[in-house]
Amino acid sequence: MSERTEKGNNPSLWQKLLDELDEKLQLGLLDRLKRVKAYHFESDLLFIELGTEEDEAYFRKGGAFQHLELIAQDATGVRELRLRSR
């Protein structure tokens, strides 16, 4: 059984995002998203609770967050991505 189905409210849309990252060879982002504690799609927002402090630090600095947000907007149609603190 896939562990992703227990992490959020829309497994098919989440899988679409993961597949897009895989297709674009964004393996660093993909690995980090596979470790999330939870995600939640709400209207045109995507909330992500990251799995580790390391992952949180990675997304809080540099362009990784903006890069992920652009890919998420394209793949899932969300307008905004928000990270939740652990």
C-alpha positions in Angstrom: 0.0 0.0 0.0 1.3 3.5 -0.9 2.1 5.7 2.1 1.2 8.8 0.1 -2.6 8.1 0.4 -2.5 8.7 4.1 -0.7 12.0 4.0 -3.3 14.3 2.4 -6.7 15.0 1.0 -6.1 14.5 -2.7 -3.7 11.6 -3.5 -4.2 11.8 -7.3 -3.4 15.5 -7.5 -0.4 15.0 -5.2 0.8 12.1 -7.4 0.4 14.4 -10.4 2.8 16.9 -8.8 5.3 14.1 -7.9 5.1 12.7 -11.5 5.8 16.2 -12.9 8.9 16.6 -10.7 10.1 13.1 -11.8 9.4 14.0 -15.5 11.4 17.2 -15.2 14.2 15.4 -13.4 13.8 17.5 -10.3 14.9 14.6 -8.1 16.1 16.8 -5.2 12.6 18.3 -4.9 11.0 15.0 -5.5 12.9 13.3 -2.7 12.0 16.0 -0.2 8.3 15.9 -1.1 8.2 12.1 -0.7 9.2 12.7 3.0 6.4 15.2 3.8 4.4 14.6 6.9 1.2 15.9 5.3 -0.2 18.0 2.5 -3.6 19.6 1.9 -5.2 21.0 -1.2 -7.7 23.7 -0.4 -9.3 25.6 -3.2 -6.3 27.1 -5.0 -3.8 26.6 -2.2 -1.5 23.8 -1.4 -0.3 23.4 2.2 2.7 21.2 2.8 4.0 20.1 6.2 7.6 19.0 5.7 9.0 15.9 7.2 12.4 17.0 8.6 14.0 20.2 9.9 16.6 19.8 7.1 13.9 19.9 4.4 12.3 22.9 6.1 15.6 24.7 6.0 16.1 23.8 2.4 12.8 25.3 1.3 13.1 28.4 3.5 16.3 29.6 1.8 17.3 30.1 -1.8 15.1 29.6 -4.8 13.9 26.0 -4.0 10.5 27.2 -2.7 9.8 29.4 -5.7 10.9 26.7 -8.1 8.6 24.2 -6.4 5.8 26.7 -6.4 6.1 27.3 -10.1 6.0 23.6 -10.9 3.1 23.0 -8.5 1.1 25.8 -10.2 1.7 24.3 -13.6 1.1 20.7 -12.6 -1.9 21.1 -10.2 -3.4 24.4 -10.9 -2.9 25.8 -7.4 -2.3 29.5 -7.1 -0.1 29.5 -4.0 2.0 27.1 -2.0 2.4 27.4 1.8 4.8 25.6 4.1 3.7 24.7 7.6 6.2 24.5 10.3 6.9 21.2 12.0 
